[in-house]
Amino acid sequence: MKCTFCGKEFTPGTGKMYIKSDAKILYFCSGKCEKNMIKLSRKPRLTRWTEEHRKNKKQ
């Protein structure tokens, strides 16, 4: 599985699955990723330690 926020691969059976009220399913590898996306409403492309930020920075 792949984390929705940071893009890191993690093994099935670990991490958290969050289901939003619009039936969208989000997978998180850690509480850090969950808190940044849900509670703090941060964008992965603007957060420096995520895969999406690194990918956009190279372009």
C-alpha positions as a Markdown table, in Angstrom:
| # | Residue | x | y | z |
|---|---|---|---|---|
| 1 | Met | 0.0 | 0.0 | 0.0 |
| 2 | Lys | 1.0 | 3.6 | -0.5 |
| 3 | Cys | 0.4 | 6.4 | 2.0 |
| 4 | Thr | -2.0 | 9.1 | 0.7 |
| 5 | Phe | 0.0 | 11.9 | 2.2 |
| 6 | Cys | 3.7 | 11.1 | 2.0 |
| 7 | Gly | 3.7 | 8.5 | -0.8 |
| 8 | Lys | 5.8 | 6.0 | 1.2 |
| 9 | Glu | 5.1 | 2.3 | 0.7 |
| 10 | Phe | 4.0 | 0.4 | 3.8 |
| 11 | Thr | 3.0 | -3.2 | 4.4 |
| 12 | Pro | -0.6 | -4.2 | 4.6 |
| 13 | Gly | -1.8 | -4.7 | 8.1 |
| 14 | Thr | 0.0 | -1.6 | 9.4 |
| 15 | Gly | -1.0 | 2.0 | 9.3 |
| 16 | Lys | -4.5 | 3.5 | 9.3 |
| 17 | Met | -7.4 | 3.7 | 6.9 |
| 18 | Tyr | -9.6 | 6.8 | 7.1 |
| 19 | Ile | -12.9 | 7.0 | 5.4 |
| 20 | Lys | -14.3 | 10.5 | 4.7 |
| 21 | Ser | -18.0 | 11.3 | 4.7 |
| 22 | Asp | -17.9 | 11.5 | 0.9 |
| 23 | Ala | -16.8 | 7.8 | 0.8 |
| 24 | Lys | -13.2 | 8.6 | -0.2 |
| 25 | Ile | -10.7 | 6.2 | 1.4 |
| 26 | Leu | -7.3 | 7.6 | 2.7 |
| 27 | Tyr | -4.4 | 5.4 | 3.8 |
| 28 | Phe | -1.8 | 6.7 | 6.2 |
| 29 | Cys | 1.5 | 5.1 | 7.2 |
| 30 | Ser | 1.8 | 7.0 | 10.5 |
| 31 | Gly | 0.0 | 9.4 | 12.8 |
| 32 | Lys | 2.3 | 12.1 | 11.6 |
| 33 | Cys | 0.8 | 11.8 | 8.0 |
| 34 | Glu | -2.7 | 11.5 | 9.3 |
| 35 | Lys | -2.5 | 14.6 | 11.5 |
| 36 | Asn | -0.8 | 16.7 | 8.8 |
| 37 | Met | -3.6 | 15.9 | 6.3 |
| 38 | Ile | -6.7 | 15.7 | 8.4 |
| 39 | Lys | -6.2 | 18.0 | 11.4 |
| 40 | Leu | -3.7 | 20.5 | 10.0 |
| 41 | Ser | -5.1 | 20.5 | 6.4 |
| 42 | Arg | -1.6 | 20.6 | 4.8 |
| 43 | Lys | -1.0 | 19.9 | 1.2 |
| 44 | Pro | 1.5 | 17.1 | 0.4 |
| 45 | Arg | 3.1 | 19.1 | -2.5 |
| 46 | Leu | 4.0 | 21.9 | -0.1 |
| 47 | Thr | 5.3 | 19.7 | 2.8 |
| 48 | Arg | 9.1 | 19.3 | 2.4 |
| 49 | Trp | 9.5 | 15.7 | 3.5 |
| 50 | Thr | 6.9 | 14.1 | 1.1 |
| 51 | Glu | 7.6 | 12.3 | -2.2 |
| 52 | Glu | 5.2 | 14.6 | -4.0 |
| 53 | His | 7.3 | 17.7 | -2.9 |
| 54 | Arg | 10.5 | 16.0 | -4.1 |
| 55 | Lys | 9.0 | 15.1 | -7.4 |
| 56 | Asn | 7.7 | 18.7 | -8.0 |
| 57 | Lys | 11.0 | 20.2 | -6.8 |
| 58 | Lys | 13.0 | 18.3 | -9.6 |
| 59 | Gln | 10.8 | 19.8 | -12.4 |
